[in-house]
Amino acid sequence: MSTSKALVFYTSTSSSELDCNDDDIVVITHTKSGANCVIKKFGSHILSYQTGTKKPLIMLSKDAIMDGSAAIRGGIPLCFPQFGQPDNSYPQHGFLRRNKWRVVEGSDFDADDAAGISLELELKDVTEARGDGTWGNDTNLNVKCIFTVKIDGKSMTNTLAMENLGSDAFDFQVLFHTYYLVAMGKALDNKLCNVKGFEGYLVDDKVSGETYTQSDPVTIPDIIIDRVYSPPEGKIELNLTIAAGVDNLVELKANGDVDGRLVPVSGVVWNPHKIKAEAMGDFGSDQYNDMICVEPGLLTDVPKLEGGKTATFTQVMTSI
């Protein structure tokens, strides 16, 4: 693990440097392969992952707000205890991405097979985005989250463990809101940017309001795409192949459990397209060409997390 003030981030088809406070940045380097990952403690937010061949897989908005006053646009925001805002007593996507985490002492490693680190956040240390209801200051609920990042020359593994520290059970959703960098700005080129593996999933299209079963690879239409993909009966693990531009193919696997009970993994695909991109103050108006969000999560039929029990959610992305 190392820190640096001059860090290279891939915000579009070119790289740029971003100055950050050393205390808020963690850099993982896998010495044997040369792969690296940059994490900001605010939100335990992955800003960048490069393979051992220096191929960047993650996209960060060039206009992302990095001072802790707002959630970071791009990278991998962590969504828990909710995705979206089904419970309006606290903010959209929950509170993990709006608070500063701490490194788990002694968790960093750099071995031949992989390098990694863990960060943790307890509810008592959550000061932002708690709301005034379910997770407000007067709640009886309690939780501790540990986010572990492991990298090697071709892959990055992200695991979020959520431990119920209280006695009251709670409902939850969890999702990794991953922004993939689409090489050479080809997000709207359906041959070079698409997602395979959602065939047979039930689609809830948030733009058109339609529901239907996916039959073909997912591509970005000439409009905003915001779709939730729910797995067919019997489908537990999510297995996708993401074509993200010229010479950039990624395999994504995701799985999760609640107290050892496997839970079917859903997925979300999102791209703001031109009109919404222009309306976002923390996103370059043309950067929709450079990204596709492919977001695995536990969203439906998730068992309550009972007191003293732990749930885990993992995604593995591999450059192929």
URRAGI-V701954 format. One record per residue. N is the residue number from 0. RES is the residue in one small letter. OMEGA is omega in degrees with one decimal (none if undefined). Layout:
n = [N/N]
res = [RES/RES]
omega = [OMEGA/OMEGA]
This chain:
n = [0/1/2/3/4/5/6/7/8/9/10/11/12/13/14/15/16/17/18/19/20/21/22/23/24/25/26/27/28/29/30/31/32/33/34/35/36/37/38/39/40/41/42/43/44/45/46/47/48/49/50/51/52/53/54/55/56/57/58/59/60/61/62/63/64/65/66/67/68/69/70/71/72/73/74/75/76/77/78/79/80/81/82/83/84/85/86/87/88/89/90/91/92/93/94/95/96/97/98/99/100/101/102/103/104/105/106/107/108/109/110/111/112/113/114/115/116/117/118/119/120/121/122/123/124/125/126/127/128/129/130/131/132/133/134/135/136/137/138/139/140/141/142/143/144/145/146/147/148/149/150/151/152/153/154/155/156/157/158/159/160/161/162/163/164/165/166/167/168/169/170/171/172/173/174/175/176/177/178/179/180/181/182/183/184/185/186/187/188/189/190/191/192/193/194/195/196/197/198/199/200/201/202/203/204/205/206/207/208/209/210/211/212/213/214/215/216/217/218/219/220/221/222/223/224/225/226/227/228/229/230/231/232/233/234/235/236/237/238/239/240/241/242/243/244/245/246/247/248/249/250/251/252/253/254/255/256/257/258/259/260/261/262/263/264/265/266/267/268/269/270/271/272/273/274/275/276/277/278/279/280/281/282/283/284/285/286/287/288/289/290/291/292/293/294/295/296/297/298/299/300/301/302/303/304/305/306/307/308/309/310/311/312/313/314/315/316/317/318/319]
res = [m/s/t/s/k/a/l/v/f/y/t/s/t/s/s/s/e/l/d/c/n/d/d/d/i/v/v/i/t/h/t/k/s/g/a/n/c/v/i/k/k/f/g/s/h/i/l/s/y/q/t/g/t/k/k/p/l/i/m/l/s/k/d/a/i/m/d/g/s/a/a/i/r/g/g/i/p/l/c/f/p/q/f/g/q/p/d/n/s/y/p/q/h/g/f/l/r/r/n/k/w/r/v/v/e/g/s/d/f/d/a/d/d/a/a/g/i/s/l/e/l/e/l/k/d/v/t/e/a/r/g/d/g/t/w/g/n/d/t/n/l/n/v/k/c/i/f/t/v/k/i/d/g/k/s/m/t/n/t/l/a/m/e/n/l/g/s/d/a/f/d/f/q/v/l/f/h/t/y/y/l/v/a/m/g/k/a/l/d/n/k/l/c/n/v/k/g/f/e/g/y/l/v/d/d/k/v/s/g/e/t/y/t/q/s/d/p/v/t/i/p/d/i/i/i/d/r/v/y/s/p/p/e/g/k/i/e/l/n/l/t/i/a/a/g/v/d/n/l/v/e/l/k/a/n/g/d/v/d/g/r/l/v/p/v/s/g/v/v/w/n/p/h/k/i/k/a/e/a/m/g/d/f/g/s/d/q/y/n/d/m/i/c/v/e/p/g/l/l/t/d/v/p/k/l/e/g/g/k/t/a/t/f/t/q/v/m/t/s/i]
omega = [178.3/177.2/-179.6/176.1/180.0/-175.9/-179.2/178.9/-179.7/-174.7/177.4/178.9/177.3/-179.1/176.0/179.8/179.7/178.7/-179.5/174.0/-178.1/-174.5/-175.8/-176.2/173.7/176.9/174.9/175.2/173.5/-170.9/-173.8/-176.4/-175.4/177.6/177.1/-178.9/179.3/-178.7/172.0/-177.9/173.9/-178.9/-170.2/-164.7/175.6/-179.0/-173.8/166.4/175.4/176.8/178.5/176.8/177.2/176.0/178.6/179.7/-172.4/-179.4/175.2/178.1/178.1/179.6/180.0/178.0/-170.8/-173.7/178.4/-179.2/-179.6/174.8/-176.5/179.7/-178.6/-178.3/176.6/171.9/177.8/-179.3/178.6/0.8/176.4/172.5/-170.1/179.5/176.1/174.4/-175.3/176.5/173.3/-166.7/177.4/175.4/175.0/-169.9/-176.3/-173.1/-175.2/-177.0/-177.6/179.0/174.5/178.7/175.1/-175.4/176.7/-175.5/-175.9/179.8/176.6/-177.3/-179.7/-174.3/-176.0/172.1/-179.0/-179.3/176.0/174.0/-176.3/177.9/174.3/-176.9/-179.3/179.8/179.5/-178.4/-177.0/171.6/176.4/-178.2/-175.9/-176.7/-172.5/-177.0/-179.4/-175.5/-178.6/-176.3/171.3/-177.9/178.4/-177.2/171.6/179.8/175.4/-179.3/-177.6/179.5/177.8/-178.4/167.2/-172.8/-176.1/-171.0/172.2/177.4/177.3/178.4/174.8/175.3/-176.5/-177.1/176.4/-178.2/-178.3/178.8/-179.7/176.0/175.9/171.9/177.5/165.6/177.0/-177.4/172.0/-173.2/-167.2/174.1/176.0/175.0/176.4/-174.3/175.4/174.8/-172.3/-176.6/-177.6/175.1/-171.8/177.9/-176.7/178.6/179.3/-179.3/177.3/178.4/177.5/179.4/-177.8/178.6/175.2/-175.8/169.3/-176.4/-175.9/179.7/-177.4/-176.1/-177.5/168.3/-177.7/178.2/-179.4/-178.1/-176.7/171.6/-179.4/175.8/179.8/179.1/-179.9/-179.4/175.7/173.2/179.1/-172.2/175.1/-177.8/179.8/-172.4/174.1/-178.8/179.0/179.8/-175.0/-178.7/176.1/177.9/-176.5/168.1/-175.6/171.0/-173.6/175.8/-175.1/174.6/-179.2/-178.0/-175.8/171.7/179.8/173.2/179.7/176.9/-180.0/178.6/173.0/-177.4/177.0/179.4/-179.5/-178.9/179.0/-177.0/173.9/177.6/177.2/171.5/-175.2/169.0/-172.2/-175.2/-166.3/-172.1/-179.7/178.8/-179.7/-177.8/-178.0/-177.0/-177.4/-176.7/178.9/-172.3/179.2/-173.2/175.1/176.6/-170.8/-173.4/166.3/175.3/172.7/-161.8/175.9/179.6/169.8/-169.3/-176.4/178.8/177.9/179.2/173.5/174.7/-176.4/179.1/178.7/-177.2/-177.0/171.2/177.5/175.7/-173.2/167.2/176.5/175.6/-176.2/175.9/-176.6/none]
